[in-house]
Structure formats: structure tokens, C-alpha cells
Amino acid sequence: MNTKKFIISRLVPQRFEKMLRSFRDQFIRSYKIEKLPKEIYSKELKFYKVSFCITCMNRLFHLKNTLEKNILDNRTYKNLEFIVINYNSKDHLDKWMKQHMLKYIESGIVKYYKTDDPSSFHASKAKNLSHLLAEGDIVCNLDGDNFTGKDFAFYINYMFNKYEEDLFLHFTKKPFWGTEGRMALSKENFLKLGGYDEDLLPIGHEDHDLMNRAKASGFKYLKIEIENFLRYLSNTEKEKAENCVDDSTSFYVLEKGNQEKSNENINNGKLIANPSGTEKFTLFKNFSTDPIPYP
């Protein structure tokens, strides 16, 4: 932590600092918003089903800002779903979803799942769960602190029409590092890759591991730098690894460990993750008390 951040952390209460940071992220950070090509709305396109895959453990403060905004910004794309995973969140996520998202759940655009099994967060396992439950032709990881931008689903669909299904889209641009995990690929190819690698440490580099295995497998990689799609809420180093490990372990230590393991795997030709399958969880859908079959 640099001196400036250290002083701020001592002088400004965490809750107030988080509010200031959220205000900066949503209203002060500058983005170049461009007009999207009219071709993305063409009725001649095939309209794939798109699944936005969201996970949450004790990050309700993010979803309160992002989830409904993302739904409304994509509501005219009809073949769409938001998969929301309550990964044993202890911040009243269930209550908030029932109070504020019920109309979207009842309409079918939001599909809400909960598991009480995990005691801590593991990014690969949580993301695999959301992607496996997705019914879309195209799955897109959407971190809970990310804003899609208006008509993001139309743009994804257009790109998969243009380049066909062996495509891997990555939405990022320096210095907007908060969308590094925004990646879209076909559900079929996600399954071929074995999903996110659950042998990695709880967080850090799991998205880039998936991306690098896709590249090494011959998928067409495209980096998209349209700033319309790159808004996000920032996190401190501590927040990035919260719920994963004890407070003394830095996110960047975990990330470095995963980078080394990922690079070794890829160099050795190990491109398919989880050959024995992914971890299974007891799941509940849309506030039901009856568990559903694991996907």
C-alpha cells in the first residue's frame, strides 16, 4: 500500500471511503461513449440466447448499484438471461433479491440460485456454477461490480454472427482494469475447455487462465476496447481477496501463484480444466426450499 492510500485508510472511515469511491466510479471517471453500429440491431441476424453470469458472496453492495441497471440497459434484447449465484452470501442478498428483483425473476430474465455449502469464496468454482446453470448459446462472465453498458447483449450477438461460434471476446482497455474478467464465448466451447480451473487458488488470474487456454486451443480471440462497455466499481486490494482467505494473504500473492500454475499447465499442453468434473453443490432456485438437480 502506498503512503497516500495508507493515510486515507487511517483518516477516512471504510464505509465512507467506499461511498466516495463508488460515487467517483459512477459519476466522475471519464469514458468516451461512442455510437454503436446500426448493424448490431439488424433483424437479419441470428439472435443467440445470451447468458450474463454473476456470482456474489457478501458483495450485495455491488449488486445494488449494477444489477437492475444492467437489466434495463439490455431489456430490448429479448433472448437474454441473468444468472445470479448466491454463493452462501451472508449480507441479506436473499432478502434484497426478493424485495427488489422479484418482478425480473418472475418474468424469467433473472434466474436466481443459492447454495449454502461454501464457507469461503472460490472464484473458479463460483463462476463455473453460474456458467453451468446458464441456458444461453453464449455465456458471458459479468462480475457483480461491472456495468454492461447499453445494448451490450446486442453487440455480443452481432460479433458472434460476424465471426461465428469459435470466438472468444475480451472486453478490456487500459486503464479500465475492472473489466478484465468480462469474457464471452459459446457455452459449447466453455464446456470443451472444462470451464474455469478449480485447482487454482481461490482468486486471481482465473479469467486469464481461461482466456489463455482458449487462445492455445485455437479459438479466435478479440479484444474489445469500446468504452461504453467498460464501466465498473473499483475494489481495494483487501476487498479483492475478501471472503476467500485470511486477511493476511494479499490478492496479488494469490494472483501470482495462479499465474505460475496456469503458465506451467499451458506450457505442458494441459488446456482442459477439471478432467474429473467440477465441484458439486446443493442448489436452490428462486427462493424454493426444495433443492434442484446439479447441472
C-alpha positions as CSV (number, residue, x, y, z in Angstrom):
1,M,0.0,0.0,0.0
2,N,1.5,3.4,-1.0
3,T,1.7,6.3,1.5
4,K,-1.3,8.2,0.1
5,K,-3.6,5.2,0.4
6,F,-2.3,4.4,3.8
7,I,-3.1,7.9,5.1
8,I,-6.5,7.8,3.6
9,S,-7.3,4.4,5.1
10,R,-6.4,5.8,8.5
11,L,-8.3,9.1,8.2
12,V,-11.4,8.1,6.3
13,P,-13.8,5.5,7.7
14,Q,-14.1,2.5,5.4
15,R,-17.8,2.8,4.8
16,F,-17.5,6.5,3.9
17,E,-14.4,5.8,1.7
18,K,-16.4,3.1,-0.1
19,M,-19.2,5.5,-0.8
20,L,-16.8,8.2,-2.1
21,R,-15.1,5.6,-4.4
22,S,-18.5,4.4,-5.7
23,F,-19.5,8.0,-6.5
24,R,-16.2,8.5,-8.3
25,D,-16.6,5.3,-10.3
26,Q,-20.1,6.0,-11.4
27,F,-20.1,9.8,-11.9
28,I,-16.6,11.2,-12.2
29,R,-14.4,8.6,-14.1
30,S,-14.4,9.7,-17.7
31,Y,-15.4,7.4,-20.6
32,K,-15.6,8.0,-24.3
33,I,-19.1,6.9,-25.3
34,E,-19.4,6.1,-29.0
35,K,-22.4,5.4,-31.2
36,L,-22.8,1.7,-31.7
37,P,-23.0,0.4,-35.3
38,K,-26.6,0.1,-36.5
39,E,-25.8,-3.4,-37.8
40,I,-25.9,-4.8,-34.3
41,Y,-29.7,-4.3,-34.4
42,S,-30.3,-5.9,-37.8
43,K,-33.3,-8.2,-38.0
44,E,-31.3,-10.3,-40.4
45,L,-29.1,-11.6,-37.6
46,K,-29.5,-14.8,-35.7
47,F,-30.4,-13.8,-32.2
48,Y,-28.4,-16.2,-29.9
49,K,-29.5,-16.6,-26.4
50,V,-27.0,-14.7,-24.2
51,S,-26.4,-15.5,-20.5
52,F,-24.8,-13.0,-18.2
53,C,-23.2,-15.0,-15.4
54,I,-22.9,-13.3,-12.0
55,T,-21.7,-14.6,-8.7
56,C,-22.0,-13.0,-5.2
57,M,-20.6,-13.7,-1.8
58,N,-21.0,-10.7,0.5
59,R,-21.0,-8.2,-2.4
60,L,-24.6,-7.1,-2.2
61,F,-23.3,-3.5,-2.1
62,H,-22.2,-4.0,-5.7
63,L,-25.4,-5.6,-7.0
64,K,-27.5,-2.8,-5.5
65,N,-25.7,-0.5,-8.0
66,T,-25.3,-2.7,-11.0
67,L,-27.9,-5.4,-11.4
68,E,-31.0,-3.5,-12.3
69,K,-29.1,-1.0,-14.3
70,N,-27.7,-3.9,-16.4
71,I,-31.1,-5.4,-16.9
72,L,-32.6,-2.1,-18.0
73,D,-29.7,-1.4,-20.4
74,N,-30.3,-4.7,-22.2
75,R,-34.0,-5.2,-21.9
76,T,-34.8,-4.7,-25.6
77,Y,-32.6,-7.8,-26.4
78,K,-35.3,-10.5,-25.9
79,N,-33.2,-13.6,-25.9
80,L,-31.3,-12.9,-22.6
81,E,-30.9,-14.1,-19.1
82,F,-29.0,-13.0,-16.0
83,I,-27.8,-15.9,-13.9
84,V,-27.3,-14.7,-10.3
85,I,-25.5,-17.1,-7.9
86,N,-25.8,-16.5,-4.1
87,Y,-22.6,-18.3,-3.1
88,N,-23.6,-18.5,0.6
89,S,-23.7,-14.7,0.9
90,K,-24.3,-13.5,4.5
91,D,-25.3,-9.9,3.7
92,H,-29.1,-10.4,3.2
93,L,-28.8,-11.0,-0.5
94,D,-31.8,-13.3,-0.4
95,K,-34.0,-10.7,1.2
96,W,-32.9,-8.0,-1.2
97,M,-33.4,-10.2,-4.3
98,K,-36.9,-11.0,-3.1
99,Q,-37.8,-7.3,-2.4
100,H,-36.2,-5.8,-5.5
101,M,-35.7,-8.4,-8.2
102,L,-38.8,-10.5,-7.9
103,K,-40.5,-9.0,-11.0
104,Y,-37.5,-9.8,-13.1
105,I,-37.3,-13.3,-11.6
106,E,-41.0,-13.9,-12.4
107,S,-40.5,-12.6,-15.9
108,G,-37.7,-15.1,-16.5
109,I,-34.9,-12.6,-17.3
110,V,-33.3,-13.2,-13.9
111,K,-32.6,-16.7,-12.7
112,Y,-31.6,-16.8,-9.1
113,Y,-29.8,-19.7,-7.4
114,K,-28.4,-20.2,-3.9
115,T,-26.1,-22.6,-2.3
116,D,-25.4,-22.8,1.5
117,D,-22.4,-25.1,1.0
118,P,-19.3,-23.0,0.6
119,S,-17.6,-21.5,3.7
120,S,-15.4,-19.2,1.6
121,F,-15.3,-17.8,-1.9
122,H,-13.5,-19.6,-4.7
123,A,-13.8,-17.7,-7.9
124,S,-13.4,-20.6,-10.3
125,K,-15.9,-22.8,-8.5
126,A,-18.5,-20.0,-8.3
127,K,-18.1,-18.9,-11.9
128,N,-18.3,-22.5,-13.1
129,L,-21.6,-22.8,-11.2
130,S,-23.1,-19.8,-12.9
131,H,-21.9,-20.8,-16.4
132,L,-23.1,-24.4,-16.0
133,L,-26.6,-23.2,-14.9
134,A,-26.7,-20.8,-17.9
135,E,-29.0,-21.9,-20.8
136,G,-27.6,-19.5,-23.3
137,D,-25.8,-20.2,-26.5
138,I,-23.3,-17.6,-25.4
139,V,-22.1,-17.2,-21.9
140,C,-20.5,-14.0,-20.6
141,N,-18.9,-13.6,-17.2
142,L,-20.2,-10.5,-15.6
143,D,-18.6,-9.6,-12.3
144,G,-21.0,-8.1,-9.8
145,D,-19.1,-4.8,-9.8
146,N,-19.4,-4.3,-13.6
147,F,-21.9,-2.3,-15.7
148,T,-22.6,-3.8,-19.1
149,G,-23.4,-0.5,-20.8
150,K,-26.4,0.0,-23.1
151,D,-27.2,-2.8,-25.6
152,F,-24.1,-4.9,-24.7
153,A,-26.1,-8.0,-25.5
154,F,-26.8,-6.8,-29.0
155,Y,-23.1,-6.2,-29.5
156,I,-22.1,-9.6,-28.3
157,N,-24.7,-11.2,-30.5
158,Y,-23.6,-9.2,-33.5
159,M,-19.9,-10.3,-33.0
160,F,-20.9,-14.0,-32.8
161,N,-22.9,-13.6,-36.0
162,K,-19.9,-12.0,-37.7
163,Y,-17.2,-14.3,-36.6
164,E,-19.3,-17.5,-35.8
165,E,-19.1,-19.5,-32.7
166,D,-15.3,-20.3,-32.2
167,L,-14.9,-16.8,-30.9
168,F,-13.5,-15.5,-27.5
169,L,-14.4,-11.9,-26.7
170,H,-12.5,-10.0,-24.1
171,F,-13.8,-6.5,-23.0
172,T,-10.9,-4.5,-21.5
173,K,-8.8,-1.5,-22.1
174,K,-6.1,0.3,-20.2
175,P,-6.6,1.8,-17.6
176,F,-10.1,0.3,-17.1
177,W,-8.7,-2.8,-15.3
178,G,-12.0,-3.5,-13.5
179,T,-13.5,-5.4,-16.6
180,E,-10.6,-7.8,-17.1
181,G,-12.9,-10.7,-16.3
182,R,-15.5,-9.7,-18.9
183,M,-15.2,-12.5,-21.4
184,A,-17.8,-14.1,-23.7
185,L,-17.7,-17.4,-25.6
186,S,-20.1,-20.1,-26.7
187,K,-21.4,-22.4,-23.9
188,E,-20.2,-25.3,-26.0
189,N,-16.7,-24.0,-26.1
190,F,-16.8,-23.2,-22.4
191,L,-17.6,-26.8,-21.7
192,K,-14.9,-28.0,-24.1
193,L,-12.3,-26.1,-22.1
194,G,-13.6,-27.6,-18.9
195,G,-14.6,-24.2,-17.5
196,Y,-12.6,-22.3,-15.0
197,D,-9.8,-24.2,-13.4
198,E,-10.9,-25.2,-9.9
199,D,-7.3,-26.4,-8.9
200,L,-6.2,-22.7,-8.9
201,L,-6.0,-20.7,-5.6
202,P,-9.3,-19.0,-4.6
203,I,-8.9,-15.9,-6.7
204,G,-6.7,-14.2,-9.2
205,H,-5.8,-14.9,-12.8
206,E,-8.7,-17.5,-13.2
207,D,-10.2,-15.4,-16.1
208,H,-6.9,-15.1,-17.9
209,D,-6.2,-18.8,-17.5
210,L,-9.4,-19.5,-19.3
211,M,-8.6,-16.9,-21.9
212,N,-5.0,-18.3,-22.5
213,R,-6.3,-21.9,-22.7
214,A,-8.8,-20.7,-25.3
215,K,-6.1,-19.0,-27.3
216,A,-3.9,-22.1,-27.1
217,S,-6.8,-24.2,-28.3
218,G,-7.2,-22.1,-31.5
219,F,-10.2,-20.0,-30.7
220,K,-10.4,-16.6,-32.3
221,Y,-9.5,-14.0,-29.6
222,L,-10.7,-10.5,-30.0
223,K,-10.0,-7.7,-27.5
224,I,-12.8,-5.1,-27.5
225,E,-12.0,-1.6,-26.2
226,I,-15.3,0.1,-26.6
227,E,-15.5,2.2,-23.5
228,N,-19.4,2.1,-23.5
229,F,-19.0,-1.4,-22.0
230,L,-16.1,-0.8,-19.5
231,R,-17.7,0.9,-16.5
232,Y,-17.1,-0.7,-13.2
233,L,-16.9,-0.2,-9.4
234,S,-13.4,-0.4,-8.1
235,N,-12.1,-2.6,-5.3
236,T,-9.3,-2.2,-2.8
237,E,-6.6,-4.8,-2.6
238,K,-8.2,-6.1,0.6
239,E,-11.6,-6.2,-0.9
240,K,-10.4,-8.3,-3.9
241,A,-9.5,-11.2,-1.7
242,E,-12.2,-10.8,1.0
243,N,-14.2,-13.9,1.7
244,C,-11.5,-16.0,0.1
245,V,-8.7,-16.3,2.6
246,D,-7.4,-14.8,5.9
247,D,-6.8,-11.1,5.9
248,S,-3.0,-11.5,5.9
249,T,-2.9,-13.0,2.3
250,S,-2.6,-10.5,-0.4
251,F,-4.7,-10.8,-3.6
252,Y,-1.5,-10.2,-5.6
253,V,0.2,-13.2,-3.9
254,L,-2.8,-15.4,-4.9
255,E,-2.8,-14.0,-8.4
256,K,1.0,-14.6,-8.8
257,G,0.6,-18.2,-7.6
258,N,-2.2,-18.8,-10.1
259,Q,-0.2,-17.2,-13.0
260,E,2.7,-19.5,-12.4
261,K,0.5,-22.6,-12.2
262,S,-1.5,-21.6,-15.3
263,N,1.6,-20.9,-17.3
264,E,3.0,-24.3,-16.3
265,N,-0.2,-26.1,-17.3
266,I,-0.4,-24.4,-20.7
267,N,3.3,-24.9,-21.4
268,N,2.7,-28.6,-20.7
269,G,-0.3,-28.8,-23.0
270,K,-2.9,-29.0,-20.3
271,L,-5.6,-27.0,-21.9
272,I,-8.7,-28.7,-20.4
273,A,-9.5,-28.0,-16.8
274,N,-11.2,-30.2,-14.3
275,P,-10.9,-33.5,-16.1
276,S,-12.7,-35.2,-13.2
277,G,-15.5,-32.7,-13.2
278,T,-16.4,-29.6,-11.2
279,E,-17.3,-29.4,-7.5
280,K,-21.0,-30.2,-6.8
281,F,-23.2,-28.0,-4.7
282,T,-26.7,-28.3,-3.1
283,L,-28.7,-25.7,-5.1
284,F,-32.0,-23.9,-4.6
285,K,-33.7,-21.9,-7.3
286,N,-35.8,-18.7,-6.9
287,F,-36.3,-19.0,-3.1
288,S,-37.6,-22.5,-3.2
289,T,-36.7,-24.7,-0.2
290,D,-36.5,-27.8,-2.4
291,P,-33.1,-28.5,-3.9
292,I,-32.7,-28.8,-7.7
293,P,-30.5,-31.3,-9.6
294,Y,-27.0,-30.2,-10.1
295,P,-26.4,-29.2,-13.8
